[in-house]
């Protein structure tokens, strides 16, 4: 499994809400079959291990 370090961006909305964002590696998304026509992914969070998992729907 390949790992890379990414920074989380925190964008502030006009109403003061904050939205975290992470840019994903395009090569990985392409390999998963995620593209303009197939955009849906499933996110899951393992609280015990503090891990986020992304899978194609």
Backbone bond lengths (Angstrom), bond angles and torsions (degrees), N, CA, C in turn:
res aa  C-N    CA-C-N  psi(-1)  N-CA   C-N-CA  omega(-1)  CA-C   N-CA-C  phi
1 X - - - 1.450 - - 1.520 108.35 -
2 X 1.327 115.81 128.19 1.458 120.71 179.08 1.525 109.63 -88.32
3 X 1.310 116.04 136.90 1.464 121.56 177.96 1.516 109.58 -122.09
4 X 1.326 115.79 143.58 1.460 121.50 173.30 1.527 108.17 -134.70
5 X 1.301 116.09 158.39 1.461 121.86 177.50 1.527 108.17 -95.74
6 X 1.324 116.93 130.40 1.460 123.42 177.35 1.518 108.35 -128.74
7 X 1.318 116.02 153.26 1.459 121.04 174.51 1.522 109.20 -100.73
8 X 1.314 116.36 145.23 1.454 122.37 176.35 1.523 107.44 -91.18
9 X 1.340 116.24 128.68 1.463 121.48 175.04 1.519 108.21 -93.18
10 X 1.313 116.55 142.10 1.456 121.59 177.28 1.521 107.47 -118.51
11 X 1.350 115.53 110.60 1.456 121.45 -178.57 1.516 109.84 -100.19
12 X 1.339 115.27 133.17 1.454 120.96 -178.89 1.524 108.93 -99.14
13 X 1.331 116.36 129.96 1.460 120.69 178.85 1.518 110.04 -84.64
14 X 1.324 115.36 172.66 1.464 120.48 179.20 1.514 113.07 -64.74
15 X 1.333 116.80 -23.38 1.465 120.16 -179.89 1.524 112.25 -92.93
16 X 1.336 116.87 1.09 1.454 120.46 177.18 1.515 114.95 97.64
17 X 1.330 117.52 -5.03 1.459 120.61 177.54 1.520 110.90 -71.57
18 X 1.304 117.00 150.48 1.460 121.46 -179.05 1.528 109.01 -116.75
19 X 1.336 115.75 130.84 1.458 122.31 179.85 1.522 109.61 -117.95
20 X 1.334 118.19 118.66 1.462 120.08 176.22 1.525 110.30 -79.97
21 X 1.339 117.26 144.16 1.464 122.50 178.78 1.519 109.99 -139.92
22 X 1.335 115.27 145.72 1.465 121.98 175.44 1.524 107.25 -131.31
23 X 1.321 117.42 129.72 1.462 121.37 174.52 1.519 108.85 -81.03
24 X 1.338 115.50 129.87 1.452 120.91 -178.58 1.523 110.73 -97.19
25 X 1.309 116.21 158.68 1.464 122.37 -179.72 1.531 108.46 -75.27
26 X 1.336 116.75 120.08 1.460 122.07 -177.25 1.529 111.61 -58.85
27 X 1.314 117.65 -39.10 1.465 121.82 179.38 1.529 110.78 -58.83
28 X 1.324 116.98 -40.55 1.458 120.89 179.78 1.527 110.47 -67.23
29 X 1.330 116.75 -43.73 1.466 120.16 179.39 1.521 110.86 -63.31
30 X 1.317 116.92 -42.41 1.462 120.74 177.67 1.517 110.29 -60.44
31 X 1.323 117.47 -43.33 1.457 122.11 179.09 1.533 111.16 -61.80
32 X 1.326 117.05 -32.87 1.462 122.38 178.87 1.527 112.14 -78.84
33 X 1.343 116.96 -12.82 1.463 120.44 -177.13 1.511 113.05 87.66
34 X 1.320 117.36 15.97 1.466 121.67 176.80 1.528 107.29 -87.64
35 X 1.351 115.69 126.38 1.466 120.97 -179.77 1.526 109.50 -152.72
36 X 1.341 117.34 -169.13 1.469 120.91 -178.15 1.522 112.88 -60.70
37 X 1.331 117.33 -30.81 1.464 120.58 -178.69 1.520 112.82 -92.03
38 X 1.309 117.70 -26.78 1.476 123.90 -179.75 1.522 108.18 -118.97
39 X 1.325 116.59 82.14 1.469 121.45 -170.58 1.527 115.13 -97.31
40 X 1.314 117.97 -16.24 1.459 119.67 -171.07 1.522 112.73 -78.34
41 X 1.324 114.66 133.51 1.455 122.40 174.21 1.526 108.11 -129.70
42 X 1.305 115.41 161.32 1.464 121.86 177.47 1.522 107.37 -112.75
43 X 1.319 116.75 126.84 1.460 122.32 177.21 1.520 108.84 -104.18
44 X 1.307 116.86 137.02 1.460 120.82 173.26 1.524 108.31 -135.27
45 X 1.315 114.38 148.70 1.466 120.81 -177.50 1.519 109.33 -123.21
46 X 1.318 115.63 125.68 1.458 121.94 175.99 1.526 107.27 -97.89
47 X 1.311 115.69 101.85 1.469 121.21 -175.81 1.526 111.97 -64.15
48 X 1.318 116.11 -35.72 1.462 120.33 -178.47 1.531 111.30 -64.89
49 X 1.356 116.72 -44.54 1.466 121.42 -178.49 1.519 113.74 -94.05
50 X 1.347 116.70 -5.77 1.470 122.17 -177.70 1.524 110.67 57.61
51 X 1.350 117.16 49.20 1.467 122.78 -178.31 1.524 110.18 -125.69
52 X 1.325 114.91 142.03 1.459 122.21 173.50 1.518 107.34 -107.81
53 X 1.324 116.62 131.75 1.469 122.77 179.37 1.520 108.22 -115.79
54 X 1.332 116.91 135.34 1.462 122.97 177.63 1.522 107.56 -118.09
55 X 1.350 116.39 125.48 1.462 122.29 177.20 1.527 108.73 -129.44
56 X 1.331 115.95 148.70 1.464 119.54 174.78 1.515 108.49 -71.68
57 X 1.331 116.23 139.75 1.458 120.93 179.11 1.511 110.44 -73.89
